[in-house]
Amino acid sequence: MKRGKNKPTVIEELYEAILCLETKEECSAFFDDLCTVLELQTMSQRLQVAKMLREHRVYSDIVAATSASTATISRVNRSLGSGYDIVFDRLKEKGKYTIPEVPNAGAEPEDGAQ
């Protein structure tokens, strides 16, 4: 969901709060307080899906690697934009950009399988 330029003050305050965090430990403590485990898993999954979409992976590989539904993948695909690009570019600069591996990718078919 894209939001307009006129974000409510409370959302801006959330962004400012996040920008105050300086370490992974601080981020972990803050997001553990702010979000449920399911919310954190959902956001993490969307980030992995976005990475794989950006690398032009097919939906079936993304489903296999992330367990995301095709509806989630489509939703993330529609929202790919400058926000993801900024984060991914900065992760690459830090050498911390990794793509989830697809289970059994490149594996030889079992005997009898074609």
N, C-alpha and C positions, 0 to 999 in steps of 0.2 A: 504494500500500500504506500503510495507516494503521498507525502504531506506537503502542503503549501508552505510558502515563505513565512506565513504568520503563525508560527508554532506557539501554542500556549506557554505561558511562563513556566509552568511546572515541568514541561518537557525540556525546556531550555535549562532548567535547574538540574534535571537529571543528567543532561549532557555535561554540564559544568562539574557535577559530582564525579562522573566517570573520568573526566580529564584531570581531576585531582589525584587519581591513583597513580602510584609510581612504580610498583612492582607487581609481579604475578601473584605474590602472596596477598597483597592488598586487594587486587582484583578478585581473587578467589574469595576472600573474606567478605567483600562487599556484595558480590553476586550471589554468594551462598545466603547472605542475609536478605537480599532483594528478591531472589527468584526461587521457585521450587526446583527440585531436581529435574522434573519433566520439562520445565521451561528452559533450563540450561541445556538439557539434551537436545531439545528441539532447535534452539539457536545454533548449537554446535553442529547438528546435522545439516541445517540449512547452509552453514558456512562450507561444509565439506561438499555439499551438492553444488554450490556456486563455483567452487574451485574446479570441480570436474566438468561442469558446463563450460567454464572458461577455457578449459583444455580440450573442448570439443568431444568429450566422451559421449557415447550413446546412452540412452535412458536405461537400457538393460544392464549396462556396466555400473551405472550410478546406483541402481536399485540393489545390485549384488554387493557393492562396496559399502553402502550406507544404510540399507534397509528402508530408505525413504520410499514413500508411495509415489506413483507417477503423478498424482495430483500435486504433491509437494514439489516435485521436480519442476512441473509446469509453472507453479506459482513462483518459484525461485527464478526460473528462466525469464519470466515476464518482468521480474524486478531487478535483473542484473543491470548494474549501472555504475556510476562514478563512485558510489560509496564502497562497493566491493572492490573496484579497481584501486582505489586509494589504499585500502587495507592490504590487498594482495601484493601491490607494488612495494609497499613498505616491508611486508613479511619477506619478500624476495631479497630486498636490500639487506636485511638482517640474516639472510640464509636460513629462514625458518618457514619457508613455503614448501609444503609437501602435499602430494596428491595421494588420496586414499588408494590403496591397492585393491584391485578387483580379484576376489577369490577365484582361484584356478585359471587366472589369465595366463595364456601361453602354455597351459598344461597340455600334454599329449592326451588324446582320447584313449580311454581304456580299451582293452582288447574287445573286439566285437562292436565297439561304438564307432559311428561314422559321423 
